[in-house]
């Protein structure tokens, strides 16, 4: 049995190119413990290649073989045979006895993801709730009627969202507000902003697009502000002349587009990228192509909508099932919602070309956005075959317009079929990050709909979910850019999950989302978020201690002037650590230790290694952790970078000593630590302290 032979868990990054070119010779390396006498074969597709010992460094032997790439993707694994002829398989699971197709390593020659996005710290902004920088563009009460209510202007920034009508409530956050806070984001350490939808839409969430061609003037600039509000009780939006003027007048639309270009320019000056939300599966009933509300019937420069005229140029943009015109409501709605008409790509080449042009437009000059997040991307179209054809075209068009743009998709469940190098770059990492980490630290469903005590502290389940789900879905370019969130606009706030309360704001007092929380557990989560492979993504306000049950309570306003400054400081320190350690951005990952409510893993490359340990128990524990597999010398000293527990956190602590490849840690309750080794200088026995362990708290 090869007890010490190993390679990377989940990644080949520092030993071979993760993004090889087509028709190039590449070097594959395999590392073993030097006392293991082994024969190693690379199974490269259907080819068998004998690997040869090329280097010995420290306690490791390195075996090499050169192979050729082609246009086709490659799946591969290793066969490891000891002198006694005992044979093992090495794949993304580690050392195994059987071949598992889904866990083979994979590369896609010619596929790359933007370098800037690998390990990038992203910040998600739900614009209406972030900061009100321009009060002249605020949505007014009675400005229009939508889904059984007139619009509501909320004048108390701290008011809780209404659980029954949050989509029609407006707090006034806008792009001017974002621009006013760019220096705050820069100081926090943010590399990229992901905006929830910005295009003209009647709701606060804007996943019901009214006009893909323009930024909503309520987020942008209102130059022309004429017309009347609706009278009390009026439900006819043809009377909503103030809203019609604000959202259809070219001066307002063009000025808003110009402001967005300015926001991107100012963000870029600060080294911050900008990602837009693309809602291309469906639009909204207010959309100018459908125009169910009659907003565009008398507006200058617009065609008749498909709801009002069978001869509309947009008729085939939607799937009508009988009915008659005008006012034909027999169209397909996404999940049956008539406010979210599903777009009929198979029935309209013009629609396909239009949306592809939108994909190009916003990543091109003068806007120069840096990519797209794709809403419910797996649902687009009426068949899987068309869905894949469309996303292949979308990738080609977007990358042609901006080769450095990222394409990441919302996807629950398996994503492998879209991550073959020719569609999406990566995904929002629910299955291999948000959910496993939430279960381990809190035992809570990500919506706070269920508490499962048997999942709290289940370290084996945590590592297996992270490893197997990542292994089955991601190649390295996708893994390093995966959006790793703790919270977002669709799920409860992570800080609220730490209370282990089951419920939603419809059946719970909204204040209860803020009680019984454990900030130490939140800090544990942030430590993992900032040290796990991928792009750690902060949902606005998480860093300031914002709580909330699931949608819409998770869309509370950013608490300017009432921030949890200690939590902000902790995020800043963790972001600084994340960005200052290359192994945390691009390095390999390896499980080091797992026990009930305790995990430890390492991130490493050929020059440095970080060791992360989380004690989620309600009591102090001492663990002996083998760290030599990370390449750390058998006798070494490590520097603690940050230590958090139930009391608080510190960033300065005494050097920690390891001996015989083992680090002994004593960690207090609800604590986490990040340590780093980067000298590769062997420490003599005489230098070791007699108390060879670390204790905090």
Secondary structure, 3 states (H helix, E strand, C coil): CCCCCCCCECCCCCCCCCCCCCCCEEEEEEEEECCCCEEEEEEECCEEEECEEEEEECCEEEEEEEEECCCCCEEEEEEEEECCCCEEEEECCEEECCCCHHHCEEECCCCCCCHHHCCCCEEEECHHHCCCCCHHHCCCCCCCEECCEECEECCCCCCCCCCCCHHHEECCCCHHHHHHCHHHHHHHCCCEEEECCCEEECCCCCCCEEEEEEECCCCCCCCCCCCCCCCCCCCCHHHCHHHHHHHHCHHHHHHHHHHHHHHHHHHHHCCCEEEEEECCCECCCCCCCCCCCCCCCCCCCCCCCCCCCCCCCCHHHECECCCCCCCCCCECEHHHCCCCEEECHHHCHHHHHHHHHHHHHCCCCCCCCCEEEECCHHHCCCCHHHHHHHHHHHHHHHHHHCCCCEEEECCCCCCHHHCCCCCCCEEECHHHHHHHHHHHHHCECCCCCCECHHHCCCHHHHHHHHHHHHHHHCCHHHHCCCEEECCCCCCCCHHHHCCCCCCCCCCCCHHHHHCCCCHHHHHHHHHHHCCCCCEEEEECCHHHCCCCCCCCHHHCCCCCCCCCHHHHHHHHHHHHHHHHCHHHHHCEEEEEEEECCEEEEEEECCCCEEEEEEECCCCCEEEEEECHHHCCCCCEEEEEEEEECCCCEECCCCCEEEECCEEEEEECCCEEEEEEECCCCCCCHHHCCCCCCEEEC
